[in-house]
Amino acid sequence: MVEKAARPVTRSCAGIFSVEYDDGGAIGRRYRRQDEIGTPYGLTIDEQTLADDTVTVRDRDSLAQERIPIGGAAAEGRRAARRRLALPKIALARRPLEQTLARREAKLLV
């Protein structure tokens, strides 16, 4: 199901940015792999995306993460590009359901 949500985001961003879809391994490993090759931003599409039509945008340099509407992904990428004055490469990543649930449980424990 998550892969189906990723297709429209990939299409909307592909004409503007260099886009790479990555669903291999744990989300942390995917972030590190993209960090190593210099990808400035990552969009994470997960089970929460299916529930509320949002994606997580991750900034490589600050490690800041923010949930934004799925329809605003391309516009957010354009704003980021203006801030960096460079064409960002966006990596689409899929967070496994187990990690999403673990994060929710951790928030409940705090």
C-alpha positions as CSV (number, residue, x, y, z in Angstrom):
1,M,0.0,0.0,0.0
2,V,2.8,2.4,0.9
3,E,4.4,1.9,-2.5
4,K,1.1,3.1,-4.2
5,A,1.3,6.3,-2.1
6,A,4.9,6.9,-3.2
7,R,4.2,6.8,-7.0
8,P,2.3,10.1,-7.2
9,V,4.9,11.8,-5.0
10,T,7.7,10.4,-7.2
11,R,6.0,11.7,-10.3
12,S,5.3,15.2,-8.9
13,C,8.9,15.6,-7.8
14,A,10.7,13.8,-10.7
15,G,10.2,16.7,-13.2
16,I,11.8,19.1,-10.7
17,F,14.4,17.2,-8.7
18,S,16.6,14.2,-9.0
19,V,14.5,11.5,-7.2
20,E,15.5,8.1,-6.0
21,Y,13.1,5.7,-4.5
22,D,14.6,3.5,-1.8
23,D,12.8,0.9,0.2
24,G,15.7,-1.4,1.2
25,G,16.6,-1.9,4.8
26,A,15.8,0.1,7.9
27,I,14.9,3.7,7.6
28,G,18.0,4.8,9.6
29,R,20.3,2.9,7.3
30,R,18.5,4.5,4.3
31,Y,19.0,8.0,5.8
32,R,22.7,7.3,6.4
33,R,23.2,5.9,2.9
34,Q,21.6,9.0,1.4
35,D,23.6,11.3,3.8
36,E,26.8,9.7,2.6
37,I,26.1,10.4,-1.1
38,G,25.0,14.0,-0.3
39,T,21.2,13.9,-0.6
40,P,20.1,17.1,1.2
41,Y,16.5,16.1,1.8
42,G,14.5,12.9,2.2
43,L,10.8,12.3,2.0
44,T,9.6,9.4,4.1
45,I,6.3,7.8,3.1
46,D,5.0,5.5,5.8
47,E,1.8,4.0,7.3
48,Q,0.9,7.4,8.7
49,T,0.9,8.8,5.1
50,L,-1.9,6.4,4.3
51,A,-3.8,7.6,7.4
52,D,-3.5,11.3,7.1
53,D,-1.9,12.1,3.6
54,T,1.3,13.6,5.1
55,V,5.0,12.8,4.5
56,T,8.0,13.4,6.6
57,V,10.6,15.8,5.2
58,R,14.1,15.3,6.7
59,D,16.9,17.8,6.3
60,R,20.3,16.1,6.1
61,D,22.3,19.0,7.7
62,S,20.1,19.8,10.7
63,L,18.5,16.3,11.0
64,A,15.2,18.2,11.5
65,Q,12.1,16.3,10.5
66,E,8.7,17.8,9.8
67,R,5.4,16.3,8.6
68,I,3.9,18.1,5.6
69,P,0.8,17.4,3.4
70,I,1.7,15.0,0.6
71,G,0.5,17.5,-2.0
72,G,3.0,20.0,-0.7
73,A,6.1,17.9,-1.2
74,A,7.1,19.4,-4.5
75,A,6.5,23.0,-3.3
76,E,8.5,22.3,-0.1
77,G,11.3,21.0,-2.3
78,R,11.3,24.2,-4.4
79,R,11.5,26.3,-1.2
80,A,14.4,24.2,0.0
81,A,16.1,24.5,-3.3
82,R,15.9,28.3,-3.1
83,R,17.3,28.2,0.4
84,R,20.3,26.1,-0.8
85,L,20.6,27.6,-4.2
86,A,21.1,24.2,-5.6
87,L,19.0,21.4,-7.1
88,P,18.3,19.0,-4.2
89,K,18.2,15.3,-4.6
90,I,15.2,13.9,-2.8
91,A,15.2,10.3,-1.6
92,L,11.8,8.7,-1.1
93,A,12.0,6.2,1.7
94,R,9.4,3.8,3.2
95,R,9.4,3.3,6.9
96,P,8.4,-0.2,7.9
97,L,5.2,-0.5,9.9
98,E,7.0,-1.9,12.9
99,Q,9.2,1.3,13.2
100,T,6.1,3.5,12.9
101,L,4.4,1.6,15.6
102,A,7.5,1.6,17.8
103,R,7.8,5.4,17.5
104,R,4.1,5.9,18.4
105,E,4.5,3.6,21.5
106,A,7.7,5.5,22.6
107,K,5.7,8.8,22.4
108,L,3.0,7.4,24.5
109,L,5.5,6.3,27.2
110,V,6.9,9.8,27.6
